[in-house]
């Protein structure tokens, strides 16, 4: 995914030489808590591109035309500061299927987003990285090639991913000699990254409570 995202931003001349169109958009989808937004930010940051962030629920406005105006401003700013990455977090909130009867208020927003995405070829080097927990809720027009060209599923981390995560999260904590990331990874199969982070945080809180209780006993 990183090559797909970074190459067009860092080496656009290669695509011109070969005569192919670089990808315009990537969709990261999967259950919550597995680092979709974190990965999007990491890829954007490593490419050195300007970053614009759209949080779907926050973009929606009760004022007519306000959401569309904010979308236009974001794309225009991204074009002016290209190469740019536009991160659309929870994209299903602003790009829901227009065929559903309860999404009439989103139709203008979706239509504006489609126009802006189709205009990327004239707006400089801009890549869209969208994230969602609910890919089935997104309007199919958003997901067609030329708008969102690649989809990447992000499920729960595998054993190697869990080991890496435990090493990172435990690196700044005092731990006993018998606490091994490999052992922890073996007993946390199926947990999301957020659940693993919460587990370690809870363990840290328990150790604090234990230390307080021990100090109280020693002073009594």
N, C-alpha and C positions, 0 to 999 in steps of 0.2 A: 504493500500500500504506500509506503514512504516513497519508493521510486516513482510510483504513479502520480503522487502528489507533488514531489519536489522537482522532478525532472523538467516539467513544463515551466516552472517558476524560475529555475536556476539556469536552464539551457534551452531557451526557446528557439535558438538558431538551429539546433539539431532537428527539430520538428519541421522547420522551414526547408532545410536541406533535403530531408527525406520526403517531404510533401504530404505529411499526415497532420491531422488536426489533434492537438492535445486534448486530453479529457477535461471536461468542464466541471464535473461534480462527482462527489463520492458520498454514499449514504452508509453511515455506521448504524447498525441496528442490533437489537438483542435485549435481553432482560435488563432491568435497572441495576445499577451498582457495579457494573463491570468496566468502567473507565472509558466510555465512549467519548465524552467531552474532554477528558484528560488527554486521550490519545490525539484528538483533533487539535488541541492546543499545542501538544508536543510537536506534532508534524509541522504545524504552521510556524512554530517558533524556530525549529531547526532549519527551516528553509530561509529564514531571515526576512520573510515577507511581512508586509503590513497586515494587521489582523483587525477585522471588524467582527463583532459578535452580535448575533440576533437571538434573543431568547423568545421563543414563540409566544408563550402566554403573556409576556410583558409587552410585546409589540401591539397586541390587540387593543384598540381604543374604542370607546363608546361614541366618539365624534366621527361623523361621516368624512371619509377621505383621509383621516389622520394616519391610519396604519399604512396606507398606500404612500403617503408623503414620506413617512419615515423610511420605508423600504427604498424609495427612490434616492433619498439622501445618502443612505448607506452604500448603495451601489455606485453612486456618483463619487463619493469619497474614496471608495476602494479603487475606482478607475483612475482618479487623480494621483493616488499614492501607490499605484501598482509597481511591482508585483504585489498582489494582495490575496489574502485568504479570508473568505466570508464564512464564519462558523454559524450555522443555523441550528441552535440547540432546541430540541423538542419541536422539530419542524412540522410535525403532524398538527400542532396547535394552529398554525397559520396556513397549512396546505392540505386541509382535510378534503375528502372527496366531495365534489360539487354535486354529485348525484343524490346525496343524502338530503332528506327534507328539512332537517334541522340545522343545515349549514348554509342557509341562504345569505347570512351576514358575512360569510367568508368568501363568497364568489368573486367579489371585486378584488379582494386581497390576493386570492389565488391567480386571478387574471393578470394583475399587476406583476406578480412574481414571475409568471410565465414570460411576460414581455421583457422583463429585466434579464432573465436567464437567457432568452433567445438573443439578446443584444450583447452578450458577452464577447462575441468575436470582434466587436467594434470598440470594446471598452478596455483593451489592454490585457495584461496577464492577470487574470482573476480566476481563482479556484474556489468552488463552493464545497464545504464539508458539512453535511447535514447529519444530525443524530436523531434517533427516535427509539422509543420502546414499542411502538405500534406501527410497523410499516404498512400494515393492511389498511390503515386509516388515511394514508396519504393519497391525494388525487393522482390517478395513473398518469396524467399528462406531465406531472413533475418528474416522474421516474423514467421517462422514455430516454433512449440514447440521444446524446446531444445536449441533454440537461443534466441528468444524473447518469453518468456512464458506468459507474461501478458500485456494487453493493458489497459490503463487508459485514459478515455476521460476527458479533462479539458475545460469546457465551461466557460461562464461568471459566476462570483460569485453570489450565491443566496443572499437573504436578510441578513442572519446571516453573511455570508462572507463579504458583503459590510459594515455592521455595524462594524465588526472587523477591516476591512481595514481603514475605516474612523477614528476610534478611534486611530489606530496606526499612521496614517499620520497626524492627528491633534494634537497628544500628545505633539509635540514640537513647536506648533504654538500658539500665543495669539489669542483666539477666543472670540466672544461675548457670553453672557449667553444664548441667544436664538438659538445658533447653536448646534443642536443635531444630533449625528450620525444616530440615528434611523430615523429622518425626512429626512436627506440626502439620506439614503439608500432607502427610499420609492420613491424618485423621480429620482433615477438613475438606475432603473431596466433595465437590458440588457447591461449595460456598462461593459467593461472589466476592469481588475485591472489597466492596463496602462492608460486607459481613465479616470478612477477615480483619479489616481495620477496626471494626466495632469490637470484635472479640479481644483484640490486643488492648484496646483502650479500657475495656471492662477489667481485664487482668491487671492493668496498671492501677485502676481505681481500687481494686481489692487489695493490692499490695500496700497502697497508701493507708487504707483503713486498718490493715493488719499492723503496720508500723505505728500508727497512732494508738491502737489498743495495747501494743507491747510497751510503748513509752508510758502510757497511763498506768499499766500494771507495775512497771519498774519504779515509778514515782510514788505509788501508794504504800 
